[in-house]
Amino acid sequence: MTRSAETIQRHIYASFLHGRTPDVALRVHGSWHATYRLHRIILIQAGFFNSLFTAGFAESSPGPQPEEVQIVFDDMNITRAAFELCIARLYGGGPPLYIFPSLVPTNAQPLTSAFPFTSVDLHPHAPSGHHPGTPRFLLSLLATSVYLSIPTLAAHALSSILSTVGPYTVLQYLDFALGKPIGPADPEWNEPDAAFGLEHIAHSIADDTFSSASSSASVRSLDSDEPASEKQFHYGAISDKIGEAAACWLARWAPDMLAFEERKAGMGTAAAAQVPVPAMSRGAKTGIPDYSAVPVIWDRGGLSVEWVCALVSSDTLFVRGERDRYDFARAVVELRRRHGILQEEEDAWTALFQKGIHYCHMTMEDVIVLSKDSSPTTKQPYVSIAVLQAAHWQNSLLRQHITARPAPSPFEGRPSPAPTPGSPVQREKELGITQTTAEIRARLAAADPTFDQEGSYYLVPVDSSQRIGDNGSSVHPPSVDNAPLSMDELFTTSFAPSSPTTSPRPIPNTLSRVSVGEANFFGIQNRRYTAAMCVAADPAGTARWTQHPPFRFAAEFWDAELLPEKARLYSHTVWCGGSLFNAYVQVVRKKGAVQLGIYLHRQSTLDIQGASAPRGESPSAPPAHPSQQRERHGSLVGYGHGHALTHTRGPSLPAIVAPPTHYSPSIHPPTRSTTPVSASLPSSVSGSPLASGLTLGAGGYATYAPVSPTAPYRDTRPSVSAYFTISCASATGASQTRFASAPDMFSVSQSWGWKSSSLRTEEYMDVGEGSEAAVPVRGREVSLRACVVLGLV
């Protein structure tokens, strides 16, 4: 900016501060009542005022005296301080915002520096000359700038909101996304009524009665007779972005927050016992943890019962497996029941335990335990015997499909190349438990008495990738060509359609991609269909469905950045339909770039490996995830943060520190061919035993001892066909990237997955240069978390 430009800008802002030569007076009626003497030529930078003063309305022709324009804000989210800051920004000034560091999660402290025992003041005073950017003010600033159509300021407010999603803000932000008003200011935040330094700009109105008979112009923000306290204030895609971020955060941190809330309530449950001691004592001056600062999320007074049920049954809830999901639900229910019994909640809990948990994937031992489990409060069982019996029957049917198939020929090997999904070759290898929409439609039309019309149907996905939620970095005030951000750009959804490099089979857009909004809890709700819903959702009749619920498990990886080139870090191993599976991550470094791959792997029973573990795990810590290995791949393009992110789907690199025996799919056209079975990790990677019973890898990462899950029976087929989805949570939890795969053929010790060539890798790891990079010291909560959904077909 030249010197003359700076002088002009100061002159304009001084005219605003001192009310010089105004040509319009805005008479504002809303949560406050005041008059502002302003200048049209400045105000028309905002879309709202530009339309008002230049679109041929009566206000377009100024009179000899400042004309009075009456504006009524029925949106109670528009506050005086936010309005004044918006106007000041149009004049090129106004106080800078102070975003409280205690509210900002980081990769090193994803639950913020103030949680759970404040080592910093959660409600400090803003520095002199700054306006406090409290959560409430940021929401009001967003609502006000959107109404006035100031996209750069709205983008800044939205970015600040998405960057401060954490334990102390998540419910406030979720309520805003659901249309609830922001409510009065919290006294603890010391939030001023007026924008800092602009207290004298407003001229208070003694008579706040709005007169439509006035000769001045009148503008209303909402035409509704509904009382303001009952109105819903929703801002389209902008509200949805905030809702997505809150929903993703809740799904990632659910077990952690529940454990702290149980400790706060004095409940000695298994979840409460898992609260990590280092996190408990951080910042505690007396050495005795004070749980009073833990916010209410799962307890009554936090999430609504509808949201509790949606999250507990969600595929992306971070719980180890279905038994852990049941235990989590049980703990939440008892946490809320201690305040008394509400029939509305009890009806919801009955439906949750009936439909939200896939009991067919539990061991028989667990099912027997659950059949005898009853609530200490109501003395009633959580789940009925009929539901458990139906799950056992469903499990038996799947076992029959798997074990009754003809034994493979001794000369039958793994297919090479792998059959294309949906091809006759692959369909011969499948169990035959899926139906197309056309087949469902035909059976409905024939009124087949053996056809299950009301049961649950699960969609078999096609190849896709999708970003749900955000952490704020997708909202950039200037666009790529340095042009100002438009409101249309601001209102785009937080994700874009995937662009597969390989053409998937045609599936209706409503089925192949998640439609994110309040109706499906911003993308975290499971999609179950009845037969009629399948037909309605897929007029083309090409989609595939199964009535066998998918297997769900969570994977957690610590210290991925310490992995040597092409080495693997495994999750615990699970048993699903006669086969062992796990997930693993793999890091590839080349030319200064880092790629993070995540894969689903059919594990051999002969070489099960230990799961990733947090360094410093104490011997008394709860049992952690055991683990495993191996490989395979294809190719897709996904999107995140408003920019194209390339994801390559295909086989992983060999688990040895040596030149690859084949091209990486990122530099060679990917194929669906079978990858060779790789060797076990060398001893240099496996590491040596630790005193705590862990194994330390060559790079400094830790693993648990190998643990093999209970296997009631074995699938002897050399190859099985399975679809899967992997949802990777961001480091702070405010977003997740979902990769979905159409059915692929898994031979023993083979994998399918994705390798991201985007810089999103840095969310999960601190990328150091060379082997001398310092080993970071981080808490147990710093990890890469993923949720896997796996279904046999």
Secondary structure, 3 states (H helix, E strand, C coil): CCHHHHHHHHHHHHHHHHCCCCCEEEEEECCCEEEEEECHHHHCCCHHHHHHHHCCCHHHCCCCCCEEEEEECCCCCCCHHHHHHHHHHHCCCCCCEECCHHHCCCCCCCCCCCCCCCCCCCCCCCCCCCEECCHHHHHHHHHHHHHHCCHHHHHHHHHHHHCCCCCCCHHHHHHHHCCCCCCCCCHHHCCCCCCCCCCCCCEECCCCCCCCCCCCEEEECCCCCCCHHHCCCCCCHHHHHHHHHHHHHHHHHHHHHHHHHHHHHCCCCHHHHCCCHHHHHCCCCCCCCCHHHCCCCCCCCCCCHHHHHHHHCCCCCCCCCHHHHHHHHHHHHHHHHCCCCCHHHHHHHHHHHHHCCCHHHCCHHHHHHHHCCECCCCCCECCCHHHHHHHHHHHHHHHHHHHCCCCCCCCCCCCCCCCCCCCHHHHHHCCCCEEEHHHHHHHHHCCCCCCCCCCCEEEECCCEEEEEECCCCCCCCECCCCCECCHHHHCCCCCCCCCCCCCCCCCCHHHHCCCCCHHHHHHCCCCCECHHHHHHHCCCCCCEEECCCCEEEEEEECCHHHCCCCCEEECCCEEECCEEEEEEEEEEEECCEEEEEEEEEEECCCCCCCCEECCCCCCCCCCCCCCCCCECCCCEEEEECCEEEEEEEECCCCCCCCCCCCCCCCCCCCCCCCCCCCCCCCHHHHCEECCCCCEECCCCCEECCCCCCCCCCCCCCCEEEEEEEEEEECCCCCEEEEEEEEEEEEECCEEEEEEECCHHHHHCCCCCCCCCCCCCCCCCCCCEEEEEEEEEC
